[in-house]
Amino acid sequence: MIVDPTGKIVAGPPIEEEGILYTDINPLLSIQEHHNLDISGHYSRFDVFNKP
């Protein structure tokens, strides 16, 4: 199965037979979705750690 960075299934999975799946990709989509992913978790939320 091939899934794009947004979670959409692009190809597969092959059900009855073995095979190799190929697809064209858009590298910009990967970069855009990378910006949506907060790899630092809540530690990157400055509003949580600001002193009142």
C-alpha distance matrix in Angstrom:
0.0 3.8 6.5 10.1 13.0 14.3 11.5 10.6 7.3 7.7 5.7 4.5 4.3 7.6 10.2 13.4 12.9 11.5 10.3 9.3 7.4 9.7 10.6 13.7 14.0 17.0 18.4 20.7 18.1 17.2 21.0 21.7 19.3 20.7 24.0 22.9 22.0 25.2 24.8 28.4 28.2 31.5 33.5 32.9 34.6 38.1 39.5 38.9 40.9 43.7 47.1 48.9
3.8 0.0 3.8 6.7 9.9 11.6 9.5 8.7 6.1 5.5 5.1 6.5 7.6 10.7 13.7 16.8 16.0 14.4 12.4 10.4 7.5 8.3 8.0 10.6 10.4 13.3 14.6 17.0 14.5 13.6 17.4 18.2 16.1 17.6 20.9 20.2 19.5 22.9 22.7 26.4 26.5 29.8 31.6 30.7 32.5 35.9 37.3 37.1 39.0 41.6 45.1 47.0
6.5 3.8 0.0 3.8 6.7 7.9 5.8 5.6 4.4 5.4 7.2 9.0 10.1 13.6 16.1 19.5 19.3 17.9 16.1 14.2 11.2 11.4 10.1 11.7 10.4 12.4 13.6 15.2 12.2 11.4 15.1 15.4 13.0 14.8 17.9 16.7 16.3 19.8 19.9 23.6 23.5 26.6 28.7 27.6 29.2 32.6 33.9 33.7 35.8 38.3 41.8 43.5
10.1 6.7 3.8 0.0 3.8 5.5 5.4 5.5 6.5 6.5 9.4 12.1 13.6 16.9 19.6 23.0 22.6 21.1 19.0 16.6 13.3 12.5 10.2 10.5 8.2 9.2 10.4 11.6 8.4 8.0 11.7 11.8 9.8 11.9 14.9 14.0 14.2 17.9 18.4 22.1 22.2 25.3 27.2 25.7 27.2 30.5 31.8 32.1 34.1 36.3 39.9 41.6
13.0 9.9 6.7 3.8 0.0 3.8 5.5 7.4 9.6 10.2 13.2 15.6 16.7 20.2 22.7 26.2 25.8 24.2 22.2 19.7 16.7 15.8 13.5 13.2 10.1 10.0 10.0 10.4 7.0 5.8 9.1 9.0 6.3 8.3 11.2 10.4 10.4 14.1 14.8 18.4 18.6 21.7 23.5 21.9 23.5 26.7 28.1 28.4 30.3 32.6 36.2 37.9
14.3 11.6 7.9 5.5 3.8 0.0 3.8 5.7 9.0 10.4 13.8 16.1 17.4 21.0 23.1 26.7 26.9 25.7 23.9 21.8 18.6 17.9 15.4 15.1 12.4 11.8 12.5 12.0 8.3 8.5 11.1 9.6 6.9 9.9 11.9 10.0 10.8 14.5 15.9 19.3 18.9 21.5 23.8 22.1 23.1 26.4 27.4 27.7 30.1 32.2 35.7 37.1
11.5 9.5 5.8 5.4 5.5 3.8 0.0 3.8 6.4 9.0 11.8 13.5 14.3 18.0 19.8 23.5 23.9 23.0 21.6 19.9 16.9 16.9 15.0 15.7 13.6 14.0 15.0 15.2 11.5 11.2 14.3 13.3 10.2 12.7 15.0 12.8 12.8 16.2 17.3 20.7 19.9 22.7 25.1 24.0 25.0 28.5 29.3 29.3 31.7 34.1 37.5 38.9
10.6 8.7 5.6 5.5 7.4 5.7 3.8 0.0 3.8 6.1 9.3 11.4 12.8 16.3 18.2 21.8 22.3 21.7 20.1 18.6 15.3 15.3 13.1 13.9 12.5 13.3 15.2 15.5 11.9 12.5 15.8 14.7 12.4 15.3 17.5 15.6 16.1 19.7 20.9 24.3 23.6 26.3 28.7 27.4 28.3 31.7 32.5 32.6 35.1 37.3 40.8 42.1
7.3 6.1 4.4 6.5 9.6 9.0 6.4 3.8 0.0 3.8 5.9 7.6 9.0 12.5 14.5 18.0 18.5 18.0 16.5 15.3 12.1 12.7 11.2 13.0 12.5 14.2 16.3 17.5 14.2 14.5 18.1 17.6 15.3 17.8 20.5 18.8 18.9 22.5 23.1 26.7 26.1 29.0 31.4 30.3 31.4 34.9 35.7 35.7 38.1 40.5 43.9 45.3
7.7 5.5 5.4 6.5 10.2 10.4 9.0 6.1 3.8 0.0 3.8 7.1 9.5 12.2 15.0 18.1 18.0 17.3 15.2 13.5 9.9 9.6 7.7 9.5 9.7 11.9 14.5 16.0 13.2 13.9 17.6 17.5 15.9 18.3 21.1 20.0 20.4 24.1 24.7 28.4 28.2 31.2 33.3 31.9 33.3 36.6 37.7 37.9 40.1 42.4 45.9 47.4
5.7 5.1 7.2 9.4 13.2 13.8 11.8 9.3 5.9 3.8 0.0 3.8 6.5 8.7 11.7 14.6 14.3 13.7 11.5 10.3 6.9 7.8 7.3 10.4 11.5 14.5 16.9 19.0 16.5 16.8 20.5 20.9 19.2 21.3 24.3 23.3 23.3 26.9 27.1 30.8 30.7 33.8 35.9 34.8 36.2 39.6 40.8 40.8 42.9 45.4 48.9 50.5
4.5 6.5 9.0 12.1 15.6 16.1 13.5 11.4 7.6 7.1 3.8 0.0 2.9 5.1 8.0 11.1 11.1 10.8 9.5 9.4 7.1 9.5 10.3 13.8 15.0 18.0 20.2 22.4 19.8 19.7 23.5 23.9 21.8 23.7 26.8 25.6 25.2 28.6 28.6 32.2 31.9 35.0 37.2 36.4 37.9 41.4 42.5 42.2 44.4 47.0 50.4 52.1
4.3 7.6 10.1 13.6 16.7 17.4 14.3 12.8 9.0 9.5 6.5 2.9 0.0 3.8 6.1 9.5 9.7 9.4 9.1 9.6 8.3 11.4 12.6 16.1 17.2 20.2 22.1 24.3 21.6 21.1 24.9 25.4 23.0 24.7 27.9 26.6 25.8 29.0 28.7 32.3 31.8 35.0 37.2 36.7 38.2 41.8 42.9 42.3 44.4 47.2 50.5 52.3
7.6 10.7 13.6 16.9 20.2 21.0 18.0 16.3 12.5 12.2 8.7 5.1 3.8 0.0 3.8 6.2 6.0 6.5 6.8 8.7 8.4 11.9 13.9 17.7 19.3 22.6 24.6 27.1 24.7 24.3 28.0 28.7 26.5 28.1 31.4 30.2 29.4 32.7 32.3 35.9 35.5 38.7 40.8 40.3 41.9 45.5 46.6 46.0 48.1 51.0 54.3 56.0
10.2 13.7 16.1 19.6 22.7 23.1 19.8 18.2 14.5 15.0 11.7 8.0 6.1 3.8 0.0 3.8 5.9 7.9 9.6 12.1 12.2 15.7 17.6 21.3 22.8 26.0 28.0 30.3 27.6 27.2 31.0 31.4 29.0 30.6 33.8 32.3 31.4 34.5 34.2 37.6 37.0 40.0 42.3 42.1 43.5 47.1 48.1 47.3 49.5 52.4 55.6 57.3
13.4 16.8 19.5 23.0 26.2 26.7 23.5 21.8 18.0 18.1 14.6 11.1 9.5 6.2 3.8 0.0 3.8 7.2 9.7 13.0 13.9 17.5 19.8 23.5 25.4 28.8 30.8 33.3 30.8 30.4 34.2 34.8 32.5 34.1 37.3 36.0 35.0 38.1 37.6 41.1 40.5 43.6 45.8 45.7 47.2 50.8 51.8 51.0 53.1 56.1 59.3 61.0
12.9 16.0 19.3 22.6 25.8 26.9 23.9 22.3 18.5 18.0 14.3 11.1 9.7 6.0 5.9 3.8 0.0 3.8 6.4 10.1 11.8 15.4 18.2 22.0 24.1 27.6 29.5 32.3 30.1 29.5 33.3 34.2 32.1 33.5 36.9 35.9 34.9 38.0 37.2 40.8 40.5 43.8 45.8 45.5 47.3 50.8 52.1 51.3 53.3 56.2 59.5 61.4
11.5 14.4 17.9 21.1 24.2 25.7 23.0 21.7 18.0 17.3 13.7 10.8 9.4 6.5 7.9 7.2 3.8 0.0 3.8 7.2 9.7 13.3 16.5 20.3 22.2 25.9 27.3 30.4 28.5 27.5 31.2 32.5 30.4 31.4 35.0 34.2 33.0 36.1 35.0 38.6 38.6 42.0 43.7 43.5 45.5 49.0 50.5 49.7 51.4 54.4 57.7 59.8
10.3 12.4 16.1 19.0 22.2 23.9 21.6 20.1 16.5 15.2 11.5 9.5 9.1 6.8 9.6 9.7 6.4 3.8 0.0 3.8 6.5 9.8 13.2 16.8 19.0 22.7 24.3 27.4 25.8 25.0 28.6 30.0 28.3 29.3 32.9 32.4 31.5 34.6 33.7 37.3 37.6 41.1 42.7 42.1 44.2 47.6 49.2 48.7 50.4 53.2 56.6 58.7
9.3 10.4 14.2 16.6 19.7 21.8 19.9 18.6 15.3 13.5 10.3 9.4 9.6 8.7 12.1 13.0 10.1 7.2 3.8 0.0 3.8 6.6 10.2 13.7 15.8 19.5 20.9 24.2 22.8 21.9 25.4 27.1 25.5 26.4 30.0 29.9 29.0 32.2 31.2 34.8 35.4 38.9 40.3 39.6 41.8 45.1 46.9 46.5 48.1 50.8 54.3 56.5
7.4 7.5 11.2 13.3 16.7 18.6 16.9 15.3 12.1 9.9 6.9 7.1 8.3 8.4 12.2 13.9 11.8 9.7 6.5 3.8 0.0 3.8 6.9 10.5 12.6 16.3 18.0 21.1 19.5 18.9 22.5 23.9 22.5 23.8 27.2 27.0 26.4 29.8 29.2 32.9 33.4 36.8 38.4 37.4 39.5 42.7 44.4 44.2 45.9 48.5 52.1 54.1
9.7 8.3 11.4 12.5 15.8 17.9 16.9 15.3 12.7 9.6 7.8 9.5 11.4 11.9 15.7 17.5 15.4 13.3 9.8 6.6 3.8 0.0 3.8 7.1 9.6 13.4 15.2 18.3 17.3 17.0 20.4 22.0 21.1 22.3 25.7 25.9 25.6 29.1 28.6 32.4 33.1 36.6 37.9 36.6 38.8 41.9 43.7 43.8 45.4 47.8 51.4 53.4
10.6 8.0 10.1 10.2 13.5 15.4 15.0 13.1 11.2 7.7 7.3 10.3 12.6 13.9 17.6 19.8 18.2 16.5 13.2 10.2 6.9 3.8 0.0 3.8 6.4 10.0 12.4 15.2 14.1 14.4 17.8 19.0 18.4 20.1 23.1 23.3 23.6 27.2 27.1 30.8 31.6 34.9 36.3 34.7 36.7 39.7 41.4 41.8 43.5 45.7 49.4 51.2
13.7 10.6 11.7 10.5 13.2 15.1 15.7 13.9 13.0 9.5 10.4 13.8 16.1 17.7 21.3 23.5 22.0 20.3 16.8 13.7 10.5 7.1 3.8 0.0 3.8 7.0 9.6 12.3 11.9 12.7 15.6 16.9 17.0 18.7 21.5 22.1 22.7 26.4 26.4 30.1 31.1 34.3 35.6 33.7 35.6 38.4 40.2 40.9 42.5 44.5 48.2 50.0
14.0 10.4 10.4 8.2 10.1 12.4 13.6 12.5 12.5 9.7 11.5 15.0 17.2 19.3 22.8 25.4 24.1 22.2 19.0 15.8 12.6 9.6 6.4 3.8 0.0 3.8 6.1 8.9 8.3 8.9 11.8 13.2 13.4 15.0 17.7 18.5 19.2 22.8 22.9 26.6 27.7 30.8 32.0 30.0 31.9 34.7 36.6 37.3 38.8 40.8 44.5 46.3
17.0 13.3 12.4 9.2 10.0 11.8 14.0 13.3 14.2 11.9 14.5 18.0 20.2 22.6 26.0 28.8 27.6 25.9 22.7 19.5 16.3 13.4 10.0 7.0 3.8 0.0 3.8 5.4 5.6 7.2 9.3 10.4 11.5 13.2 15.4 16.4 17.7 21.2 21.8 25.3 26.4 29.4 30.5 28.1 29.9 32.5 34.3 35.4 36.9 38.6 42.3 44.0
18.4 14.6 13.6 10.4 10.0 12.5 15.0 15.2 16.3 14.5 16.9 20.2 22.1 24.6 28.0 30.8 29.5 27.3 24.3 20.9 18.0 15.2 12.4 9.6 6.1 3.8 0.0 3.8 5.4 5.4 6.6 8.9 10.3 10.9 13.2 15.0 16.0 19.2 19.4 22.7 24.3 27.4 28.0 25.6 27.8 30.2 32.3 33.4 34.6 36.3 40.0 42.0
20.7 17.0 15.2 11.6 10.4 12.0 15.2 15.5 17.5 16.0 19.0 22.4 24.3 27.1 30.3 33.3 32.3 30.4 27.4 24.2 21.1 18.3 15.2 12.3 8.9 5.4 3.8 0.0 3.8 5.4 5.1 6.1 8.6 9.8 11.1 13.0 14.7 17.8 18.7 21.8 23.2 25.9 26.7 23.9 25.8 28.0 30.0 31.3 32.6 34.0 37.8 39.5
18.1 14.5 12.2 8.4 7.0 8.3 11.5 11.9 14.2 13.2 16.5 19.8 21.6 24.7 27.6 30.8 30.1 28.5 25.8 22.8 19.5 17.3 14.1 11.9 8.3 5.6 5.4 3.8 0.0 3.8 5.4 5.1 6.2 8.5 10.2 11.0 12.7 16.2 17.4 20.7 21.6 24.3 25.5 23.1 24.6 27.2 28.9 30.0 31.7 33.3 37.0 38.6
17.2 13.6 11.4 8.0 5.8 8.5 11.2 12.5 14.5 13.9 16.8 19.7 21.1 24.3 27.2 30.4 29.5 27.5 25.0 21.9 18.9 17.0 14.4 12.7 8.9 7.2 5.4 5.4 3.8 0.0 3.8 5.5 5.3 6.1 8.9 10.1 10.8 14.2 14.6 18.1 19.3 22.3 23.3 21.1 23.1 25.8 27.8 28.6 30.0 31.9 35.6 37.5
21.0 17.4 15.1 11.7 9.1 11.1 14.3 15.8 18.1 17.6 20.5 23.5 24.9 28.0 31.0 34.2 33.3 31.2 28.6 25.4 22.5 20.4 17.8 15.6 11.8 9.3 6.6 5.1 5.4 3.8 0.0 3.8 5.5 5.1 6.7 9.2 10.3 13.1 13.7 16.8 18.4 21.2 21.8 19.2 21.2 23.6 25.7 26.9 28.0 29.6 33.4 35.3
21.7 18.2 15.4 11.8 9.0 9.6 13.3 14.7 17.6 17.5 20.9 23.9 25.4 28.7 31.4 34.8 34.2 32.5 30.0 27.1 23.9 22.0 19.0 16.9 13.2 10.4 8.9 6.1 5.1 5.5 3.8 0.0 3.8 5.4 5.5 7.0 9.4 12.4 14.0 16.9 17.9 20.3 21.3 18.5 20.0 22.4 24.1 25.4 27.0 28.4 32.2 33.8
19.3 16.1 13.0 9.8 6.3 6.9 10.2 12.4 15.3 15.9 19.2 21.8 23.0 26.5 29.0 32.5 32.1 30.4 28.3 25.5 22.5 21.1 18.4 17.0 13.4 11.5 10.3 8.6 6.2 5.3 5.5 3.8 0.0 3.8 5.3 5.1 6.7 10.2 11.8 15.0 15.6 18.2 19.7 17.3 18.8 21.6 23.2 24.1 25.9 27.7 31.4 33.0
20.7 17.6 14.8 11.9 8.3 9.9 12.7 15.3 17.8 18.3 21.3 23.7 24.7 28.1 30.6 34.1 33.5 31.4 29.3 26.4 23.8 22.3 20.1 18.7 15.0 13.2 10.9 9.8 8.5 6.1 5.1 5.4 3.8 0.0 3.8 5.4 5.3 8.2 9.0 12.2 13.5 16.4 17.3 15.0 17.1 19.8 21.9 22.6 23.9 25.9 29.6 31.6
24.0 20.9 17.9 14.9 11.2 11.9 15.0 17.5 20.5 21.1 24.3 26.8 27.9 31.4 33.8 37.3 36.9 35.0 32.9 30.0 27.2 25.7 23.1 21.5 17.7 15.4 13.2 11.1 10.2 8.9 6.7 5.5 5.3 3.8 0.0 3.8 5.5 7.4 9.3 11.7 12.9 15.1 15.9 13.1 14.7 17.1 19.1 20.3 21.6 23.2 27.0 28.8
22.9 20.2 16.7 14.0 10.4 10.0 12.8 15.6 18.8 20.0 23.3 25.6 26.6 30.2 32.3 36.0 35.9 34.2 32.4 29.9 27.0 25.9 23.3 22.1 18.5 16.4 15.0 13.0 11.0 10.1 9.2 7.0 5.1 5.4 3.8 0.0 3.8 6.4 9.2 11.7 11.7 13.7 15.4 13.0 13.9 16.9 18.2 19.1 21.1 22.8 26.5 28.0
22.0 19.5 16.3 14.2 10.4 10.8 12.8 16.1 18.9 20.4 23.3 25.2 25.8 29.4 31.4 35.0 34.9 33.0 31.5 29.0 26.4 25.6 23.6 22.7 19.2 17.7 16.0 14.7 12.7 10.8 10.3 9.4 6.7 5.3 5.5 3.8 0.0 3.8 5.9 8.8 8.9 11.7 13.3 11.5 13.1 16.4 18.1 18.3 20.0 22.2 25.9 27.8
25.2 22.9 19.8 17.9 14.1 14.5 16.2 19.7 22.5 24.1 26.9 28.6 29.0 32.7 34.5 38.1 38.0 36.1 34.6 32.2 29.8 29.1 27.2 26.4 22.8 21.2 19.2 17.8 16.2 14.2 13.1 12.4 10.2 8.2 7.4 6.4 3.8 0.0 3.8 5.4 5.5 8.2 9.5 7.9 9.7 13.0 14.9 14.8 16.3 18.8 22.3 24.4
24.8 22.7 19.9 18.4 14.8 15.9 17.3 20.9 23.1 24.7 27.1 28.6 28.7 32.3 34.2 37.6 37.2 35.0 33.7 31.2 29.2 28.6 27.1 26.4 22.9 21.8 19.4 18.7 17.4 14.6 13.7 14.0 11.8 9.0 9.3 9.2 5.9 3.8 0.0 3.8 5.5 9.0 9.4 8.6 11.5 14.5 16.9 16.3 17.1 20.0 23.4 25.9
28.4 26.4 23.6 22.1 18.4 19.3 20.7 24.3 26.7 28.4 30.8 32.2 32.3 35.9 37.6 41.1 40.8 38.6 37.3 34.8 32.9 32.4 30.8 30.1 26.6 25.3 22.7 21.8 20.7 18.1 16.8 16.9 15.0 12.2 11.7 11.7 8.8 5.4 3.8 0.0 3.8 6.5 5.8 5.6 8.8 11.5 14.2 13.3 13.7 16.6 19.9 22.7
28.2 26.5 23.5 22.2 18.6 18.9 19.9 23.6 26.1 28.2 30.7 31.9 31.8 35.5 37.0 40.5 40.5 38.6 37.6 35.4 33.4 33.1 31.6 31.1 27.7 26.4 24.3 23.2 21.6 19.3 18.4 17.9 15.6 13.5 12.9 11.7 8.9 5.5 5.5 3.8 0.0 3.8 5.4 6.2 7.9 11.2 13.0 11.6 12.8 16.0 19.2 21.5
31.5 29.8 26.6 25.3 21.7 21.5 22.7 26.3 29.0 31.2 33.8 35.0 35.0 38.7 40.0 43.6 43.8 42.0 41.1 38.9 36.8 36.6 34.9 34.3 30.8 29.4 27.4 25.9 24.3 22.3 21.2 20.3 18.2 16.4 15.1 13.7 11.7 8.2 9.0 6.5 3.8 0.0 3.8 5.3 5.3 8.6 9.7 7.9 9.5 12.7 15.8 18.0
33.5 31.6 28.7 27.2 23.5 23.8 25.1 28.7 31.4 33.3 35.9 37.2 37.2 40.8 42.3 45.8 45.8 43.7 42.7 40.3 38.4 37.9 36.3 35.6 32.0 30.5 28.0 26.7 25.5 23.3 21.8 21.3 19.7 17.3 15.9 15.4 13.3 9.5 9.4 5.8 5.4 3.8 0.0 3.8 5.4 7.5 9.8 8.1 8.1 11.4 14.4 17.2
32.9 30.7 27.6 25.7 21.9 22.1 24.0 27.4 30.3 31.9 34.8 36.4 36.7 40.3 42.1 45.7 45.5 43.5 42.1 39.6 37.4 36.6 34.7 33.7 30.0 28.1 25.6 23.9 23.1 21.1 19.2 18.5 17.3 15.0 13.1 13.0 11.5 7.9 8.6 5.6 6.2 5.3 3.8 0.0 3.8 6.0 8.9 8.8 9.1 11.4 15.0 17.5
34.6 32.5 29.2 27.2 23.5 23.1 25.0 28.3 31.4 33.3 36.2 37.9 38.2 41.9 43.5 47.2 47.3 45.5 44.2 41.8 39.5 38.8 36.7 35.6 31.9 29.9 27.8 25.8 24.6 23.1 21.2 20.0 18.8 17.1 14.7 13.9 13.1 9.7 11.5 8.8 7.9 5.3 5.4 3.8 0.0 3.8 5.4 5.7 7.2 9.1 12.7 14.7
38.1 35.9 32.6 30.5 26.7 26.4 28.5 31.7 34.9 36.6 39.6 41.4 41.8 45.5 47.1 50.8 50.8 49.0 47.6 45.1 42.7 41.9 39.7 38.4 34.7 32.5 30.2 28.0 27.2 25.8 23.6 22.4 21.6 19.8 17.1 16.9 16.4 13.0 14.5 11.5 11.2 8.6 7.5 6.0 3.8 0.0 3.8 5.4 5.3 6.1 9.8 12.0
39.5 37.3 33.9 31.8 28.1 27.4 29.3 32.5 35.7 37.7 40.8 42.5 42.9 46.6 48.1 51.8 52.1 50.5 49.2 46.9 44.4 43.7 41.4 40.2 36.6 34.3 32.3 30.0 28.9 27.8 25.7 24.1 23.2 21.9 19.1 18.2 18.1 14.9 16.9 14.2 13.0 9.7 9.8 8.9 5.4 3.8 0.0 3.8 5.6 5.5 8.7 9.8
38.9 37.1 33.7 32.1 28.4 27.7 29.3 32.6 35.7 37.9 40.8 42.2 42.3 46.0 47.3 51.0 51.3 49.7 48.7 46.5 44.2 43.8 41.8 40.9 37.3 35.4 33.4 31.3 30.0 28.6 26.9 25.4 24.1 22.6 20.3 19.1 18.3 14.8 16.3 13.3 11.6 7.9 8.1 8.8 5.7 5.4 3.8 0.0 3.8 5.9 8.5 10.1
40.9 39.0 35.8 34.1 30.3 30.1 31.7 35.1 38.1 40.1 42.9 44.4 44.4 48.1 49.5 53.1 53.3 51.4 50.4 48.1 45.9 45.4 43.5 42.5 38.8 36.9 34.6 32.6 31.7 30.0 28.0 27.0 25.9 23.9 21.6 21.1 20.0 16.3 17.1 13.7 12.8 9.5 8.1 9.1 7.2 5.3 5.6 3.8 0.0 3.8 6.4 9.3
43.7 41.6 38.3 36.3 32.6 32.2 34.1 37.3 40.5 42.4 45.4 47.0 47.2 51.0 52.4 56.1 56.2 54.4 53.2 50.8 48.5 47.8 45.7 44.5 40.8 38.6 36.3 34.0 33.3 31.9 29.6 28.4 27.7 25.9 23.2 22.8 22.2 18.8 20.0 16.6 16.0 12.7 11.4 11.4 9.1 6.1 5.5 5.9 3.8 0.0 3.8 6.4
47.1 45.1 41.8 39.9 36.2 35.7 37.5 40.8 43.9 45.9 48.9 50.4 50.5 54.3 55.6 59.3 59.5 57.7 56.6 54.3 52.1 51.4 49.4 48.2 44.5 42.3 40.0 37.8 37.0 35.6 33.4 32.2 31.4 29.6 27.0 26.5 25.9 22.3 23.4 19.9 19.2 15.8 14.4 15.0 12.7 9.8 8.7 8.5 6.4 3.8 0.0 3.8
48.9 47.0 43.5 41.6 37.9 37.1 38.9 42.1 45.3 47.4 50.5 52.1 52.3 56.0 57.3 61.0 61.4 59.8 58.7 56.5 54.1 53.4 51.2 50.0 46.3 44.0 42.0 39.5 38.6 37.5 35.3 33.8 33.0 31.6 28.8 28.0 27.8 24.4 25.9 22.7 21.5 18.0 17.2 17.5 14.7 12.0 9.8 10.1 9.3 6.4 3.8 0.0
